[in-house]
């Protein structure tokens, strides 16, 4: 009980948090997190609509593998995570075209990526803190070059998404009608998988490979509970993702705890609130026809 009170006191130590906000690495981490929140919020409703939550998890495992390989050979972790996530996305997009075999393909890629990643960490006897941060996130390692990489990758994802958003949304909501109208689903599926892969790789910095679902899926699932409008869902998902990732960093500063713990807690609380609000909204809508 005393340990819990002490931990809570550190979390609520706002004076320490304010002091830490003056450090460049914290400011850089917040910029990187803001870029991640924007990208993940824009993609999350589409991930939910296309039922790709499991695919995000599989992509995160290969992003972890790429980051572990980069750590072993001494290159940028962000570059390695990005390469691993793109490879995973291409494999998922090309091998999982059929819905009946998608889960098995994701499971095979997920287990392969996690196994190879663990092997690469075992081959690297040093830098244990960096190895742990690949799984649960760490803001200390974010420098100016990482911020540039994250910002550039986020901008590229948003530009491509802006061009393909309408046909992608059409294919996500009603794939049969979209195919009949000539929407190139076979091209959009691997393309969207690559966009998700890039965004997932960005999440390795902040929330780690294990818990990136908190930003890539949960904000979209929460937004879907309170609105049926794609535009409103995207706006809400961006807001939810930004609150979760920026709030998670701020709460983790004083105690020095892993960022991912607070990001996932905030995301889940937002989801629960939206679930309650959505249930009440459906109740009100169901009573209107009865009253009429």
TORVEXRO-188884 format. One record per residue (C-alpha): residue number from 0; residue in three letters; x, y, z. Coordinates in steps of 0.001 Angstrom, whole numbers, plus 500000, padded with zeros to 6 digits. Each point is the difference from the previous one (the first is absolute). Layout:
N
+-----+-----+--------+--------+--------+
:   n : res :     c1 :     c2 :     c3 :
+-----+-----+--------+--------+--------+
: NUM : ALA :      X :      Y :      Z :
...
+-----+-----+--------+--------+--------+
This chain:
292
+-----+-----+--------+--------+--------+
:   n : res :     c1 :     c2 :     c3 :
+-----+-----+--------+--------+--------+
:   0 : UNK : 500000 : 500000 : 500000 :
:   1 : UNK : 502829 : 502392 : 500863 :
:   2 : UNK : 501687 : 499230 : 496693 :
:   3 : UNK : 496791 : 500854 : 498143 :
:   4 : UNK : 499655 : 503308 : 501884 :
:   5 : UNK : 503626 : 500871 : 499251 :
:   6 : UNK : 499526 : 499207 : 496299 :
:   7 : UNK : 496822 : 502089 : 499887 :
:   8 : UNK : 501821 : 502865 : 501671 :
:   9 : UNK : 502725 : 499884 : 497336 :
:  10 : UNK : 497442 : 499994 : 497213 :
:  11 : UNK : 498283 : 503063 : 501503 :
:  12 : UNK : 503302 : 501826 : 500539 :
:  13 : UNK : 499192 : 502699 : 497459 :
:  14 : UNK : 502932 : 502224 : 501006 :
:  15 : UNK : 502439 : 497310 : 498859 :
:  16 : UNK : 498005 : 499545 : 496799 :
:  17 : UNK : 500163 : 503745 : 499270 :
:  18 : UNK : 503756 : 500016 : 500605 :
:  19 : UNK : 500513 : 497046 : 497643 :
:  20 : UNK : 498036 : 501734 : 497260 :
:  21 : UNK : 502935 : 502382 : 499642 :
:  22 : UNK : 502324 : 497216 : 498816 :
:  23 : UNK : 500496 : 499655 : 496217 :
:  24 : UNK : 499491 : 496218 : 499990 :
:  25 : UNK : 496555 : 500413 : 501589 :
:  26 : UNK : 499004 : 502673 : 497492 :
:  27 : UNK : 501213 : 497803 : 497139 :
:  28 : UNK : 498051 : 497058 : 501400 :
:  29 : UNK : 496828 : 502106 : 500143 :
:  30 : UNK : 500458 : 501084 : 496372 :
:  31 : UNK : 500517 : 496388 : 498941 :
:  32 : UNK : 496967 : 498923 : 502014 :
:  33 : UNK : 497832 : 502719 : 498446 :
:  34 : UNK : 500944 : 498770 : 496514 :
:  35 : UNK : 499236 : 496431 : 501025 :
:  36 : UNK : 496634 : 500987 : 501476 :
:  37 : UNK : 498988 : 501806 : 496821 :
:  38 : UNK : 500908 : 497103 : 497705 :
:  39 : UNK : 498605 : 497236 : 502197 :
:  40 : UNK : 496783 : 501942 : 500560 :
:  41 : UNK : 499458 : 500397 : 496253 :
:  42 : UNK : 500637 : 496306 : 499347 :
:  43 : UNK : 498266 : 498471 : 503033 :
:  44 : UNK : 496376 : 500257 : 498731 :
:  45 : UNK : 501010 : 498319 : 496742 :
:  46 : UNK : 501898 : 497308 : 501907 :
:  47 : UNK : 496843 : 499297 : 502010 :
:  48 : UNK : 497751 : 500094 : 496928 :
:  49 : UNK : 502265 : 497574 : 498130 :
:  50 : UNK : 500342 : 497733 : 503070 :
:  51 : UNK : 503803 : 500270 : 499987 :
:  52 : UNK : 500672 : 500114 : 503742 :
:  53 : UNK : 501780 : 496643 : 499929 :
:  54 : UNK : 501968 : 501137 : 496936 :
:  55 : UNK : 501259 : 503046 : 501911 :
:  56 : UNK : 501279 : 497707 : 502727 :
:  57 : UNK : 501793 : 497841 : 497435 :
:  58 : UNK : 501526 : 503059 : 498352 :
:  59 : UNK : 501203 : 501257 : 503377 :
:  60 : UNK : 501854 : 496738 : 500600 :
:  61 : UNK : 502011 : 500394 : 496789 :
:  62 : UNK : 500597 : 503664 : 500819 :
:  63 : UNK : 501460 : 498720 : 503269 :
:  64 : UNK : 502133 : 497533 : 498019 :
:  65 : UNK : 501312 : 502735 : 497732 :
:  66 : UNK : 500758 : 502240 : 502978 :
:  67 : UNK : 501837 : 497146 : 501749 :
:  68 : UNK : 502058 : 499379 : 496853 :
:  69 : UNK : 500850 : 503701 : 499765 :
:  70 : UNK : 501047 : 500019 : 503641 :
:  71 : UNK : 502255 : 497003 : 499387 :
:  72 : UNK : 501815 : 501390 : 496972 :
:  73 : UNK : 500183 : 503537 : 501377 :
:  74 : UNK : 497681 : 501982 : 497720 :
:  75 : UNK : 497000 : 502143 : 500832 :
:  76 : UNK : 497265 : 498117 : 501819 :
:  77 : UNK : 497331 : 502009 : 498203 :
:  78 : UNK : 501348 : 499006 : 496591 :
:  79 : UNK : 500046 : 496342 : 501006 :
:  80 : UNK : 496479 : 500124 : 501415 :
:  81 : UNK : 498757 : 501717 : 496861 :
:  82 : UNK : 501616 : 497420 : 497730 :
:  83 : UNK : 498644 : 497094 : 502028 :
:  84 : UNK : 496478 : 501432 : 500097 :
:  85 : UNK : 499928 : 500657 : 496253 :
:  86 : UNK : 501172 : 496449 : 499267 :
:  87 : UNK : 497310 : 498636 : 502326 :
:  88 : UNK : 497345 : 502205 : 498410 :
:  89 : UNK : 500912 : 498853 : 496505 :
:  90 : UNK : 499899 : 496368 : 501066 :
:  91 : UNK : 496633 : 500455 : 501687 :
:  92 : UNK : 498582 : 501956 : 497090 :
:  93 : UNK : 501180 : 497546 : 497339 :
:  94 : UNK : 499542 : 496679 : 501803 :
:  95 : UNK : 496795 : 500897 : 501833 :
:  96 : UNK : 497848 : 501128 : 497074 :
:  97 : UNK : 497419 : 497311 : 500754 :
:  98 : UNK : 498040 : 500552 : 503182 :
:  99 : UNK : 499880 : 496279 : 500741 :
: 100 : UNK : 503778 : 499712 : 500280 :
: 101 : UNK : 500828 : 503449 : 501422 :
: 102 : UNK : 500094 : 498956 : 503678 :
: 103 : UNK : 502282 : 497041 : 499328 :
: 104 : UNK : 502388 : 502180 : 497959 :
: 105 : UNK : 500101 : 502615 : 502759 :
: 106 : UNK : 500608 : 497335 : 502646 :
: 107 : UNK : 502881 : 498518 : 498021 :
: 108 : UNK : 501632 : 503399 : 499414 :
: 109 : UNK : 499431 : 501078 : 503614 :
: 110 : UNK : 501653 : 496919 : 501486 :
: 111 : UNK : 502867 : 500192 : 497508 :
: 112 : UNK : 500678 : 503664 : 500756 :
: 113 : UNK : 499862 : 499554 : 503756 :
: 114 : UNK : 502281 : 496960 : 499896 :
: 115 : UNK : 502617 : 501673 : 497827 :
: 116 : UNK : 499812 : 503163 : 502094 :
: 117 : UNK : 500651 : 498070 : 503213 :
: 118 : UNK : 502969 : 498292 : 498326 :
: 119 : UNK : 501447 : 503339 : 498896 :
: 120 : UNK : 499675 : 501377 : 503532 :
: 121 : UNK : 501740 : 496924 : 501367 :
: 122 : UNK : 502866 : 500510 : 497540 :
: 123 : UNK : 500440 : 503538 : 501351 :
: 124 : UNK : 501415 : 499715 : 503548 :
: 125 : UNK : 500150 : 503764 : 500615 :
: 126 : UNK : 497631 : 502961 : 500113 :
: 127 : UNK : 497357 : 498184 : 502036 :
: 128 : UNK : 498007 : 503180 : 500630 :
: 129 : UNK : 499633 : 500555 : 496280 :
: 130 : UNK : 498890 : 496400 : 499553 :
: 131 : UNK : 497291 : 500449 : 502629 :
: 132 : UNK : 498861 : 503270 : 498444 :
: 133 : UNK : 499295 : 498264 : 496692 :
: 134 : UNK : 497219 : 498095 : 501740 :
: 135 : UNK : 498468 : 502654 : 502270 :
: 136 : UNK : 501219 : 503323 : 498592 :
: 137 : UNK : 502458 : 502584 : 501255 :
: 138 : UNK : 500085 : 503736 : 499363 :
: 139 : UNK : 503611 : 500558 : 501097 :
: 140 : UNK : 501400 : 498594 : 496756 :
: 141 : UNK : 498098 : 502398 : 497718 :
: 142 : UNK : 502387 : 502573 : 498531 :
: 143 : UNK : 499667 : 502659 : 497320 :
: 144 : UNK : 500800 : 497593 : 497154 :
: 145 : UNK : 497314 : 497632 : 501246 :
: 146 : UNK : 497484 : 502867 : 500086 :
: 147 : UNK : 500840 : 500852 : 496385 :
: 148 : UNK : 499574 : 496362 : 498973 :
: 149 : UNK : 496692 : 499751 : 501842 :
: 150 : UNK : 498699 : 503288 : 498604 :
: 151 : UNK : 501014 : 499104 : 496451 :
: 152 : UNK : 498474 : 496531 : 500224 :
: 153 : UNK : 496800 : 501392 : 501531 :
: 154 : UNK : 499709 : 502630 : 497266 :
: 155 : UNK : 500487 : 497361 : 497291 :
: 156 : UNK : 497298 : 497783 : 501496 :
: 157 : UNK : 497525 : 502886 : 500239 :
: 158 : UNK : 500643 : 501134 : 496405 :
: 159 : UNK : 499471 : 496503 : 498590 :
: 160 : UNK : 496940 : 499491 : 502212 :
: 161 : UNK : 498479 : 503252 : 498740 :
: 162 : UNK : 500199 : 498725 : 496417 :
: 163 : UNK : 498529 : 496554 : 500641 :
: 164 : UNK : 497644 : 500758 : 502906 :
: 165 : UNK : 496681 : 499993 : 498130 :
: 166 : UNK : 500482 : 496756 : 498023 :
: 167 : UNK : 501610 : 498429 : 503054 :
: 168 : UNK : 497031 : 500937 : 502174 :
: 169 : UNK : 497605 : 498702 : 497338 :
: 170 : UNK : 501865 : 496690 : 499812 :
: 171 : UNK : 500068 : 499768 : 503803 :
: 172 : UNK : 496280 : 500634 : 500539 :
: 173 : UNK : 498604 : 497984 : 497081 :
: 174 : UNK : 502725 : 497977 : 498227 :
: 175 : UNK : 497604 : 498154 : 497657 :
: 176 : UNK : 498351 : 503143 : 498629 :
: 177 : UNK : 503405 : 501719 : 499821 :
: 178 : UNK : 501384 : 497148 : 497916 :
: 179 : UNK : 496971 : 500174 : 497726 :
: 180 : UNK : 500598 : 503737 : 499545 :
: 181 : UNK : 503598 : 499359 : 498942 :
: 182 : UNK : 501819 : 500987 : 503197 :
: 183 : UNK : 503477 : 498363 : 499808 :
: 184 : UNK : 499789 : 498066 : 503270 :
: 185 : UNK : 502985 : 497788 : 499125 :
: 186 : UNK : 502154 : 503114 : 499804 :
: 187 : UNK : 498476 : 501807 : 502964 :
: 188 : UNK : 500388 : 497058 : 502398 :
: 189 : UNK : 503832 : 499781 : 499910 :
: 190 : UNK : 500263 : 503807 : 499749 :
: 191 : UNK : 497933 : 500514 : 503134 :
: 192 : UNK : 501978 : 497233 : 501709 :
: 193 : UNK : 503202 : 501932 : 499260 :
: 194 : UNK : 498491 : 503205 : 501437 :
: 195 : UNK : 499034 : 498088 : 503143 :
: 196 : UNK : 503488 : 498506 : 500120 :
: 197 : UNK : 501680 : 503393 : 499888 :
: 198 : UNK : 497717 : 501349 : 502726 :
: 199 : UNK : 500602 : 496900 : 502109 :
: 200 : UNK : 503754 : 500463 : 499671 :
: 201 : UNK : 499632 : 503564 : 501274 :
: 202 : UNK : 498287 : 498604 : 503093 :
: 203 : UNK : 503040 : 497915 : 500972 :
: 204 : UNK : 501670 : 503171 : 501288 :
: 205 : UNK : 497192 : 500982 : 502339 :
: 206 : UNK : 497877 : 497035 : 501043 :
: 207 : UNK : 502226 : 497141 : 498881 :
: 208 : UNK : 499245 : 497055 : 497747 :
: 209 : UNK : 497851 : 498148 : 502510 :
: 210 : UNK : 497435 : 502717 : 500711 :
: 211 : UNK : 499789 : 501987 : 496769 :
: 212 : UNK : 496414 : 498777 : 499661 :
: 213 : UNK : 499071 : 502625 : 502595 :
: 214 : UNK : 500476 : 502687 : 497339 :
: 215 : UNK : 499371 : 498143 : 496753 :
: 216 : UNK : 496713 : 498347 : 500997 :
: 217 : UNK : 498485 : 501274 : 503263 :
: 218 : UNK : 499354 : 503639 : 498902 :
: 219 : UNK : 498202 : 498749 : 496890 :
: 220 : UNK : 497974 : 497495 : 501987 :
: 221 : UNK : 499035 : 502715 : 502496 :
: 222 : UNK : 498981 : 502452 : 497267 :
: 223 : UNK : 497875 : 497345 : 498277 :
: 224 : UNK : 497974 : 499661 : 503208 :
: 225 : UNK : 498783 : 503603 : 499980 :
: 226 : UNK : 499581 : 500874 : 496318 :
: 227 : UNK : 499263 : 498352 : 496665 :
: 228 : UNK : 501457 : 502869 : 497968 :
: 229 : UNK : 503436 : 499143 : 498517 :
: 230 : UNK : 501156 : 503618 : 500220 :
: 231 : UNK : 498898 : 500435 : 503617 :
: 232 : UNK : 501487 : 496617 : 500899 :
: 233 : UNK : 503354 : 501035 : 498533 :
: 234 : UNK : 500008 : 503329 : 501853 :
: 235 : UNK : 499071 : 498319 : 503281 :
: 236 : UNK : 502592 : 497269 : 499500 :
: 237 : UNK : 502716 : 502623 : 499465 :
: 238 : UNK : 498924 : 501818 : 503176 :
: 239 : UNK : 499902 : 496751 : 501989 :
: 240 : UNK : 503414 : 498904 : 498715 :
: 241 : UNK : 501580 : 503375 : 500766 :
: 242 : UNK : 498542 : 500069 : 503514 :
: 243 : UNK : 501220 : 496460 : 500661 :
: 244 : UNK : 503543 : 500360 : 498692 :
: 245 : UNK : 500723 : 503538 : 501233 :
: 246 : UNK : 498252 : 499372 : 503312 :
: 247 : UNK : 501892 : 496737 : 500389 :
: 248 : UNK : 503338 : 501743 : 499556 :
: 249 : UNK : 499121 : 502763 : 502460 :
: 250 : UNK : 498873 : 497519 : 502667 :
: 251 : UNK : 503111 : 497844 : 499540 :
: 252 : UNK : 502534 : 502807 : 500417 :
: 253 : UNK : 500076 : 500432 : 503788 :
: 254 : UNK : 499994 : 496298 : 500987 :
: 255 : UNK : 502231 : 498982 : 497075 :
: 256 : UNK : 497611 : 497163 : 499143 :
: 257 : UNK : 499568 : 498460 : 496527 :
: 258 : UNK : 497925 : 502270 : 497789 :
: 259 : UNK : 497962 : 497117 : 498594 :
: 260 : UNK : 498396 : 499260 : 503360 :
: 261 : UNK : 498349 : 503413 : 500189 :
: 262 : UNK : 499188 : 500162 : 496279 :
: 263 : UNK : 498122 : 496702 : 500145 :
: 264 : UNK : 498161 : 500953 : 503198 :
: 265 : UNK : 498847 : 503337 : 498577 :
: 266 : UNK : 498963 : 498331 : 496725 :
: 267 : UNK : 497998 : 497346 : 501814 :
: 268 : UNK : 498257 : 502542 : 502234 :
: 269 : UNK : 499021 : 502013 : 496912 :
: 270 : UNK : 498663 : 496820 : 498392 :
: 271 : UNK : 497911 : 499140 : 503065 :
: 272 : UNK : 498538 : 503508 : 500154 :
: 273 : UNK : 499144 : 499904 : 496291 :
: 274 : UNK : 498461 : 496563 : 500401 :
: 275 : UNK : 497692 : 501308 : 502741 :
: 276 : UNK : 499111 : 503109 : 497972 :
: 277 : UNK : 499372 : 497891 : 496928 :
: 278 : UNK : 497687 : 497675 : 501879 :
: 279 : UNK : 497990 : 502975 : 501274 :
: 280 : UNK : 499887 : 501456 : 496496 :
: 281 : UNK : 498618 : 496761 : 498572 :
: 282 : UNK : 497448 : 499879 : 502801 :
: 283 : UNK : 498739 : 503488 : 499171 :
: 284 : UNK : 499814 : 499178 : 496280 :
: 285 : UNK : 498042 : 496814 : 500681 :
: 286 : UNK : 497471 : 501897 : 502126 :
: 287 : UNK : 499271 : 502578 : 497282 :
: 288 : UNK : 498201 : 497593 : 497582 :
: 289 : UNK : 498095 : 498468 : 502903 :
: 290 : UNK : 498763 : 503421 : 501099 :
: 291 : UNK : 499065 : 500894 : 496420 :
+-----+-----+--------+--------+--------+
